[in-house]
Amino acid sequence: MKEQILVFNHTDKQTLGAVRCIPGLRAAENGDHIWLRGIVVSEKIDIRIRQLPALHTYFLDERNRLFPAGGVTPTGTLPSLSWQPLTTFISVELPVSVLPGKFQRPHIAQLVASGQEKPGAALLVSLATWKAYAETAPEIRLQQVRFAVSEKEEVFIIGDLLPSIPGKEYWRHNTLLVPSGYDFDPPLITDIIEKKLNPQKGNLLVFHSSDEWELIPLSCFVPATRSAIRLTQVSHETK
Amino acid sequence: MKTVTLTDFITDLTQQGNVTVNATIEPFSEIEKQEACQVLEQYYATTLVDIPHTAPAFLPEAALWGAMLIYRACQSILLRHLTESQVRTYLLPYSGPPSAEAIYSIDLTLRFLPDLMHFAKGLSPDDVLVQLLRNTAQSWPFSSVGVDIEENSDHTTFIRLHPSLKYTYVDRIIQKRDHKRLTHPELYDLVKAALGIHADRFWPELKHVTKDLTHIEY
């Protein structure tokens, strides 16, 4: 006899949680009872197993016969059950807070000056500056960026290799654009802001240091070809 | 079979990049040439928005020469029964004086010369057609970036002195990574300026090219 078998009331299932992490244990449902096997009989059985509220304790021989503790005559055979590892049989559930905390007042996210240097990912320039640059800009540099023009004759240029022209630079966190030299307070709130204001991520969220922000649909940005820049200006001027 | 006019050829070449040519060589009529000039001028107008600065003026006779040369070159590649003298007759050099206007007008169709030479590479290097195409590439460096040629200082001067041609030439040199075209310190400096601090990303091999271009350091 090498293996011990324990039988429990189904109502005591939760007590098996105490031995859930002991390797080798397997359990199975059998009507109103739970059967536990995998307990190797040795001089010292884990005290957590010995403390379980078992209804019956059996010892199993090689022929799957069940012997009651101290008995020499088998009282039955091990039923054919669907045995599962105990870690699967009892899954982990997160506890529910009885008294969840509540924020008494909202936190105002704001842009503050930051000493952390971040690479520029967008540039806000005037249309005249952009046009002048495009007149002689190397094609390979134009190919690296996309742009969108506003009614205020401002051009937003995005890309990882921005042109070296005067303008206001922004750094990027996913779809958020923040003025260079600024960061959110607290910094980790950027993900929450993005989830709240731009859940579909189909826009660029541009924050200005003047506490204003705007949404620019990503579909507004077009490849920066010389003709696109020149024609954009023409259509803009005829509005 | 439908006759492919010079106008049809230019339209297909500039709009689709796929061309068809006649199986027999017939002289171009005056009407055909006039219509071709109109199509070339329309195409010239469409290119103006993409070229840096202001493009040189349209020169009809130069543009027409370029289009006819490309048409005849396509025919010469396909019609292998043509004799050497016939090919030489069809691919006569440009007779007008070189100028920025001629360079850009000819380039409207001659910009496809490197692609055409790619098609002709299956021919013998001694083939008269290959020799004539190489001569054309040599004569018109603005249109043949990517083709290995000797320096053509006359044309390079015209290119360098016209801002539109100069910056377009620099764009093409960068696009084709043709370091052998950096034959003048000004061109070398313009390429370096265009790439800026990102030269290693756009053109890593450029760091091995010296400014005097007398040799390549590896």
Interface residues (C-beta under 8 A of the other chain):
Chain A: E135 T136 A137 P138 E139 I140 R141 L161 S164 T225 R226 S227 R230 L231
Chain B: V49 D50 I51 P52 H53 P163 Y167 V170 D171 I174 Q175 A194 L195 G196 H198 F202
